[in-house]
Every structure is written in structure tokens, then in C-alpha cells.
Amino acid sequence: MSASPQSLAFLAKQYAQLQTLEKIIADEKLILQQHQPDQLITISEQKNQQLMAIQTLDQEISINQQFAQDKAANLLNQELADIETLLTKCQQQNQVNGQIIAQSQLAVERMKTTLLESHNKTAITYDNKGKKSGGLSSIGIKA
């Protein structure tokens, strides 16, 4: 006995969606590495749209009785394993992108601190989280 054509079509579509997501995440990494904020907005929108499409298909699959029967009969094991492998790869790549973003934010914070220090060393203060700020002059109050 083999899986139904509908179940196989669902999984083929899901695999294709994950391949597209993998490509988007790879493109996102390049954009992050090249520091292109305008393109980052576009790629983020594409990524969100792809994630929504994946979620919609997941919901469709979850309510399909034939798919549930095929899965229960272990007729889709290889296809599901392939999808799981690709999903794990996408998650790992996305985590790397998150680390790139975090490092970029730290670099921006260090640059901001350096600029504040060089701007007016006497006006440097610290906020309640221990971060440096420009003191009263940065909010327009003059003593």
C-alpha cells in the first residue's frame, strides 16, 4: 500500500516552501553581512510571507483525514524525515542570522557610546540599566 496522491502533493508543496524559505534565509544572511538595511526590509517581508504560507499549509494538512491516515500507516516516513531535515537546516541558518543581528546591535551600541563620550565627556551619565547616555544636554535641559 502506498500513500495517497493528495498526501504526497501536500508534502511536495511543503518541501518546496521550505526550500524557498531556505533560499530567503541565505539571501537574508548576505544582506546582513553586506549591511544593506533597505534590502533587509524587503527580504524580511518575503520571509514573513513565506512563513505565513507554510503555516497555512500546515493548518490545511492538519485537518486532512487522508493525510492523517497515511501518516498513521507510516506511509510518509521518508517524506516527513526529509522535511524535518530541511526544517532543522532552516532553523539553524535563521539562528545564525539572529546572531549576526545581535552582533551588529552590539557594534552600533559601542559606536554610540564612543560618539557620546567624544561629544562631551562631562555630560555622560548612566541610565537605570547601566547604559551610557548624553546627560541632560541630550534632552534639551541646560543647567
C-alpha positions as a printed Julia matrix, in Angstrom:
143×3 Matrix{Float64}:
  0.0    0.0    0.0
  1.28   3.48  -0.83
  0.42   6.99   0.31
 -2.39   8.87  -1.4
 -1.51  11.29  -4.19
 -3.06  14.1   -2.14
 -0.81  13.42   0.87
  2.26  13.26  -1.36
  1.22  16.51  -3.04
  0.88  18.2    0.36
  4.36  17.1    1.35
  5.88  18.05  -2.0
  4.38  21.52  -1.66
  5.59  21.8    1.93
  9.11  20.73   0.93
  9.13  23.3   -1.89
  8.01  26.01   0.54
 10.85  25.12   2.9
 13.34  25.22   0.02
 12.11  28.73  -0.79
 12.44  29.69   2.88
 15.97  28.31   2.94
 16.86  30.5   -0.06
 15.31  33.56   1.57
 17.27  32.94   4.79
 20.5   32.57   2.78
 19.76  35.84   0.97
 18.99  37.48   4.31
 22.41  36.42   5.63
 24.15  38.02   2.64
 22.18  41.23   3.13
 23.09  41.29   6.81
 26.76  40.72   6.05
 26.74  43.47   3.42
 24.94  45.92   5.76
 22.1   46.77   3.36
 19.19  47.96   5.54
 16.87  48.81   2.62
 17.11  45.29   1.21
 16.72  43.84   4.7
 13.21  45.27   4.93
 12.24  43.67   1.61
 13.73  40.27   2.47
 12.06  40.34   5.89
  8.69  40.88   4.23
  9.36  37.97   1.86
 10.35  35.8    4.8
  7.19  36.68   6.72
  5.02  35.94   3.68
  6.72  32.58   3.2
  6.3   31.7    6.88
  2.6   32.56   6.64
  2.23  30.33   3.57
  3.95  27.49   5.42
  1.66  27.97   8.4
 -1.43  27.99   6.18
 -0.39  24.74   4.51
  0.38  23.19   7.9
 -3.15  24.02   9.03
 -4.59  22.55   5.84
 -2.57  19.36   6.31
 -3.56  19.06   9.97
 -7.26  18.83   9.14
 -6.91  16.45   6.19
 -8.19  12.99   7.14
 -6.43  11.15   4.33
 -3.1   12.63   5.35
 -3.69  11.57   8.96
 -4.46   8.03   7.82
 -1.38   7.86   5.6
  0.8    9.19   8.4
 -0.67   6.73  10.92
  0.02   3.88   8.49
  3.68   5.03   8.28
  3.38   5.63   4.53
  5.01   9.07   4.66
  8.03   8.41   6.87
 10.71   9.24   4.29
  9.0   12.4    3.07
  8.42  13.61   6.63
 12.06  12.88   7.53
 13.25  14.9    4.53
 11.02  17.81   5.54
 12.22  17.61   9.14
 15.85  17.71   7.99
 15.24  20.77   5.8
 13.27  22.48   8.56
 16.13  21.93  11.02
 18.58  23.38   8.49
 16.36  26.48   8.06
 16.13  26.91  11.84
 19.92  26.68  12.21
 20.51  29.2    9.42
 17.92  31.53  10.94
 19.68  31.26  14.3
 22.97  32.27  12.64
 21.21  35.3   11.15
 19.93  36.18  14.62
 23.49  36.07  15.95
 24.64  38.38  13.14
 21.88  40.83  14.06
 22.8   40.67  17.76
 26.47  41.33  16.96
 25.5   44.25  14.73
 23.39  45.73  17.51
 26.33  45.45  19.93
 28.61  47.17  17.44
 26.09  50.0   17.0
 25.77  50.35  20.78
 29.57  50.53  21.17
 29.78  53.15  18.41
 27.02  55.17  20.05
 28.86  55.07  23.37
 32.11  56.13  21.75
 30.41  59.03  19.97
 28.71  60.15  23.17
 31.98  60.04  25.07
 33.81  62.05  22.46
 30.93  64.53  22.12
 31.0   65.71  25.68
 32.89  63.75  28.28
 31.46  65.78  31.14
 27.84  65.2   30.14
 27.97  61.39  30.17
 25.51  59.79  32.58
 24.18  56.3   33.09
 20.57  55.16  32.89
 18.9   52.67  35.23
 20.18  49.77  33.08
 23.78  50.91  33.27
 23.95  52.19  29.7
 25.66  55.46  28.97
 23.62  58.4   27.75
 24.34  62.0   26.86
 23.14  63.57  30.1
 20.76  66.5   30.43
 22.03  68.25  27.31
 20.63  65.43  25.16
 17.06  66.22  26.22
 17.36  69.98  25.87
 17.81  70.94  29.54
 20.66  73.32  30.27
 21.96  73.92  33.74
